[in-house]
């Protein structure tokens, strides 16, 4: 019986020393804060921790409050209605050999406006299930694909040429776009 109280006293002393070295950042109660110790009074003088900010609700009805946000590249778009396939790549380290290697994951993403093009770098977040395999939604397009930027530049260049030339081929160009 006496040994148990000695171990409890030693544990309290080490915890008090640790709390004196590291300031408390959370509001959780420990047995040191309930007693009348200098640790409890010093923690009361610390400023209260910042309150966590609540994320703003997403644009869709499928939004989850604690959504996991990832970035990836669109590998398939326009084949399924309001759906794009996004490949997310991250690096892992092997536990035995300590070599780094890439891991790829493919996700079906809900894209209600169908704005993505193959090659876009996009930001996605998890949401409630939209369909059997769709568990993510599109947040924003971070970087447009090279094809998209080239086509926009070509449209701006052709628009000037067509307007200035007046060759009568404006309908053909508009049909291609």
Secondary structure as UniProt FT lines:
FT   HELIX           2..21
FT   HELIX           31..34
FT   HELIX           38..45
FT   TURN            61..62
FT   TURN            65..66
FT   STRAND          69..80
FT   TURN            81..82
FT   STRAND          83..93
FT   TURN            95..97
FT   STRAND          100..110
FT   TURN            112..113
FT   TURN            118..119
FT   STRAND          121..127
FT   STRAND          134..143
FT   HELIX           146..165
FT   HELIX           170..176
//
